[in-house]
Amino acid sequence: ADIEPIFVKLEGKENEKLFEEIIEEEKEYLKEEYYLSDKEVEEIFDNYYLGYRDRGIVGRIYEDVEELGQEEAETYIENLSNFSKYFDYEAFGQDLVSGDNYLELSSGRCVHLCY
C-alpha cells in the first residue's frame, strides 16, 4: 500500500492548523490546571526539546527550587525528616534544574518535564 498520500496530508496546511489549535488548547489546560501565566507556559513549551508538545510534558510544578529540592529529596531518602535541618534543599533543587528533567522558570517556579 502506498502511504505517501498519508504523509502529504499530515504535512499539509490543514493538519498544521489543527495541531496549532490543539497546542493552544493544551496551553490553556496547563494554565488552568497549574495556575500558570501565559509567559510561564510559553517558557515551558519553548524549552521542551522534543517535537511533540501537549499537557503531558508537565509532570509537576514546584513553587521554587527549595520546594523542588525538598519534595524530590523526600521521595528518595527515607526518614529525611530526622536530617532535614542538615539538608540544603535549595542547593539540591538548583542541582536538579541544571539537568534536563527540570526547568526553573523566570518566575522562580520549577517544572518537572516528562520526556
GUSEGU-709629 format. One record per residue (C-alpha): residue number from 0; residue in one letter; x, y, z. Coordinates in nm, 3 decimals. Example, Ala and Ser with C-alpha at 12.3 -4.5 7.8 and 13.67 -1.06 7.14 Angstrom:
REM residues 2
{pt 0; 'a'; {1.230; -0.450; 0.780}}
{pt 1; 's'; {1.367; -0.106; 0.714}}
END
This chain:
REM residues 115
{pt 0; 'a'; {0.000; 0.000; 0.000}}
{pt 1; 'd'; {0.121; 0.346; -0.086}}
{pt 2; 'i'; {0.144; 0.559; 0.227}}
{pt 3; 'e'; {0.273; 0.873; 0.055}}
{pt 4; 'p'; {-0.075; 1.035; 0.045}}
{pt 5; 'i'; {-0.093; 0.996; 0.423}}
{pt 6; 'f'; {0.238; 1.180; 0.470}}
{pt 7; 'v'; {0.127; 1.452; 0.229}}
{pt 8; 'k'; {-0.189; 1.504; 0.432}}
{pt 9; 'l'; {-0.002; 1.502; 0.765}}
{pt 10; 'e'; {0.242; 1.763; 0.635}}
{pt 11; 'g'; {-0.032; 1.977; 0.481}}
{pt 12; 'k'; {-0.157; 2.319; 0.590}}
{pt 13; 'e'; {-0.489; 2.181; 0.715}}
{pt 14; 'n'; {-0.317; 1.943; 0.954}}
{pt 15; 'e'; {-0.070; 2.213; 1.063}}
{pt 16; 'k'; {-0.364; 2.438; 1.155}}
{pt 17; 'l'; {-0.526; 2.154; 1.351}}
{pt 18; 'f'; {-0.206; 2.094; 1.550}}
{pt 19; 'e'; {-0.178; 2.466; 1.627}}
{pt 20; 'e'; {-0.535; 2.462; 1.763}}
{pt 21; 'i'; {-0.461; 2.154; 1.974}}
{pt 22; 'i'; {-0.144; 2.312; 2.115}}
{pt 23; 'e'; {-0.341; 2.624; 2.214}}
{pt 24; 'e'; {-0.596; 2.403; 2.392}}
{pt 25; 'e'; {-0.315; 2.220; 2.572}}
{pt 26; 'k'; {-0.162; 2.550; 2.683}}
{pt 27; 'e'; {-0.499; 2.665; 2.820}}
{pt 28; 'y'; {-0.532; 2.339; 3.011}}
{pt 29; 'l'; {-0.188; 2.386; 3.170}}
{pt 30; 'k'; {-0.270; 2.746; 3.268}}
{pt 31; 'e'; {-0.589; 2.635; 3.441}}
{pt 32; 'e'; {-0.453; 2.315; 3.597}}
{pt 33; 'y'; {-0.133; 2.464; 3.741}}
{pt 34; 'y'; {-0.226; 2.835; 3.762}}
{pt 35; 'l'; {0.045; 2.924; 3.512}}
{pt 36; 's'; {0.075; 3.255; 3.333}}
{pt 37; 'd'; {0.097; 3.285; 2.954}}
{pt 38; 'k'; {0.468; 3.361; 2.991}}
{pt 39; 'e'; {0.530; 3.052; 3.206}}
{pt 40; 'v'; {0.351; 2.824; 2.959}}
{pt 41; 'e'; {0.550; 2.970; 2.669}}
{pt 42; 'e'; {0.875; 2.914; 2.862}}
{pt 43; 'i'; {0.781; 2.551; 2.918}}
{pt 44; 'f'; {0.691; 2.488; 2.554}}
{pt 45; 'd'; {0.998; 2.678; 2.430}}
{pt 46; 'n'; {1.234; 2.475; 2.650}}
{pt 47; 'y'; {1.087; 2.131; 2.586}}
{pt 48; 'y'; {1.319; 1.983; 2.326}}
{pt 49; 'l'; {1.103; 1.705; 2.181}}
{pt 50; 'g'; {0.885; 1.790; 1.884}}
{pt 51; 'y'; {0.552; 1.677; 2.028}}
{pt 52; 'r'; {0.413; 1.906; 2.297}}
{pt 53; 'd'; {0.094; 1.866; 2.499}}
{pt 54; 'r'; {-0.020; 1.877; 2.862}}
{pt 55; 'g'; {0.169; 1.554; 2.928}}
{pt 56; 'i'; {0.505; 1.730; 2.914}}
{pt 57; 'v'; {0.444; 1.873; 3.262}}
{pt 58; 'g'; {0.479; 1.624; 3.544}}
{pt 59; 'r'; {0.464; 1.864; 3.838}}
{pt 60; 'i'; {0.501; 2.231; 3.926}}
{pt 61; 'y'; {0.700; 2.345; 4.230}}
{pt 62; 'e'; {0.683; 2.696; 4.376}}
{pt 63; 'd'; {1.062; 2.734; 4.385}}
{pt 64; 'v'; {1.390; 2.540; 4.381}}
{pt 65; 'e'; {1.375; 2.484; 4.756}}
{pt 66; 'e'; {1.035; 2.314; 4.733}}
{pt 67; 'l'; {1.162; 2.110; 4.438}}
{pt 68; 'g'; {1.467; 2.003; 4.636}}
{pt 69; 'q'; {1.264; 1.913; 4.943}}
{pt 70; 'e'; {0.995; 1.718; 4.757}}
{pt 71; 'e'; {1.243; 1.523; 4.547}}
{pt 72; 'a'; {1.477; 1.453; 4.840}}
{pt 73; 'e'; {1.188; 1.319; 5.047}}
{pt 74; 't'; {1.096; 1.091; 4.758}}
{pt 75; 'y'; {1.436; 0.924; 4.757}}
{pt 76; 'i'; {1.564; 0.946; 5.114}}
{pt 77; 'e'; {1.381; 0.754; 5.385}}
{pt 78; 'n'; {1.334; 0.927; 5.721}}
{pt 79; 'l'; {1.467; 1.255; 5.584}}
{pt 80; 's'; {1.270; 1.449; 5.844}}
{pt 81; 'n'; {1.527; 1.335; 6.102}}
{pt 82; 'f'; {1.803; 1.503; 5.900}}
{pt 83; 's'; {1.617; 1.793; 5.737}}
{pt 84; 'k'; {1.800; 2.062; 5.934}}
{pt 85; 'y'; {2.126; 1.937; 5.779}}
{pt 86; 'f'; {1.999; 1.912; 5.423}}
{pt 87; 'd'; {2.027; 2.207; 5.182}}
{pt 88; 'y'; {1.706; 2.171; 4.981}}
{pt 89; 'e'; {1.770; 2.484; 4.778}}
{pt 90; 'a'; {2.113; 2.364; 4.663}}
{pt 91; 'f'; {1.966; 2.024; 4.576}}
{pt 92; 'g'; {1.686; 2.192; 4.380}}
{pt 93; 'q'; {1.940; 2.410; 4.195}}
{pt 94; 'd'; {2.131; 2.096; 4.104}}
{pt 95; 'l'; {1.813; 1.934; 3.972}}
{pt 96; 'v'; {1.719; 2.230; 3.748}}
{pt 97; 's'; {2.065; 2.219; 3.592}}
{pt 98; 'g'; {1.967; 1.885; 3.434}}
{pt 99; 'd'; {1.725; 1.806; 3.153}}
{pt 100; 'n'; {1.421; 1.691; 3.350}}
{pt 101; 'y'; {1.358; 2.012; 3.544}}
{pt 102; 'l'; {1.319; 2.372; 3.436}}
{pt 103; 'e'; {1.334; 2.685; 3.650}}
{pt 104; 'l'; {1.100; 2.947; 3.508}}
{pt 105; 's'; {1.176; 3.320; 3.517}}
{pt 106; 's'; {0.903; 3.347; 3.784}}
{pt 107; 'g'; {1.109; 3.122; 4.011}}
{pt 108; 'r'; {0.868; 2.830; 3.984}}
{pt 109; 'c'; {1.011; 2.495; 3.872}}
{pt 110; 'v'; {0.868; 2.237; 3.636}}
{pt 111; 'h'; {0.928; 1.864; 3.618}}
{pt 112; 'l'; {0.937; 1.792; 3.244}}
{pt 113; 'c'; {0.833; 1.449; 3.122}}
{pt 114; 'y'; {1.047; 1.303; 2.846}}
END
